[in-house]
Amino acid sequence: MTPRKILSLLPVTLLWVPLIFFSLLLSHNAMLYFTHGGEYGILPEKRVAQQDIVWLTAFYVHLPAGVFCLLSPFFLFTRRFFKGALPLHKTIGKLYVWITLFIVCPTGMYLALYAKGGFITQVGFMLQGVLLAVFTYRGQQAIRGGDKVEHFHAMIRSYAVATVVLTFRIYHIVFFLLNVPYQDNYAISQWLGLFGNMLLAELIILFTLQSKKINTLKSLPL
C-alpha cells in the first residue's frame, strides 16, 4: 500500500476506530443491566421511574434494540458489503429501519420523559428521537425510490443522531472533570452531542459530494 493510499485512509480510520471502541464499550455496559439486577448503572437513581411499568418495559426493550442499531451500521457503511454481500446489506438495513422506527425511537422518547437534567434535557432527548425517526424513514424512502445518494446521506444523518448516545457520555465525563454543575452538565452534554454530531454528518456529506466517492456510490447496485 502506497503512502498516499495510507494517508487517504487516515480520516476514515480516525473516525471509525473510536466509534467502534466506544460502541462496543457502551453495548457491553448496556447488557450488564440484564445480569446485575436493579442496582446497576442508572437504575438506583430511577426509583420513581421504576414504579411505572411502561417505563421499565421500555427501558429493557430499548437496550438490546439500541445496541443493534448502534452496531449494525458498521456493516452497512462498509464498501465491501455493498459490493460483495448486497443481500446481507439489505437484510441488516431493513432490520435497522424497522427496529429504529418501531422500537428504539418510541421507547427512547418515552424514557426521555424521565430524563435527568430537567425539561431542557428531556426536550433534547425527544428531539433526538424525532430526528432519528425522520432521517431513518427518509433513508428508507429514498432507496425504495432508487435514489442511492439521498439514501446514503439520510442514513449518515440517522447514524449521526443514533451515536449521540456516545458523544453525550464523552461530553458528560469531560464536563464532570471540569466541575460543571450536574444539571447543567446533563443538558449541555445532550444538546452539544446532538448539534456536534449533526454538524459532523453534514461535513461528511459535503466531503462526499465534492469528491469522486459520489460517483462510486452511484455505481453501486441497489
HELIX and SHEET records of a PDB file:
HELIX    1   1 PRO A    3  MET A   31  1                                  29    
HELIX    2   2 LEU A   32  PHE A   34  5                                   3    
HELIX    3   3 GLY A   37  GLU A   39  5                                   3    
HELIX    4   4 LEU A   43  GLU A   45  5                                   3    
HELIX    5   5 ARG A   47  GLN A   50  1                                   4    
HELIX    6   6 ILE A   53  LEU A   71  1                                  19    
HELIX    7   7 PRO A   73  LEU A   76  1                                   4    
HELIX    8   8 ARG A   79  GLY A   84  1                                   6    
HELIX    9   9 LEU A   86  ILE A   99  1                                  14    
HELIX   10  10 THR A  100  VAL A  104  3                                   5    
HELIX   11  11 CYS A  105  ALA A  112  1                                   8    
HELIX   12  12 GLY A  118  ARG A  144  1                                  27    
HELIX   13  13 LYS A  148  ALA A  162  1                                  15    
HELIX   14  14 VAL A  164  LEU A  177  1                                  14    
HELIX   15  15 TYR A  182  LEU A  209  1                                  28    
HELIX   16  16 LYS A  213  SER A  219  1                                   7    
END                                                                             
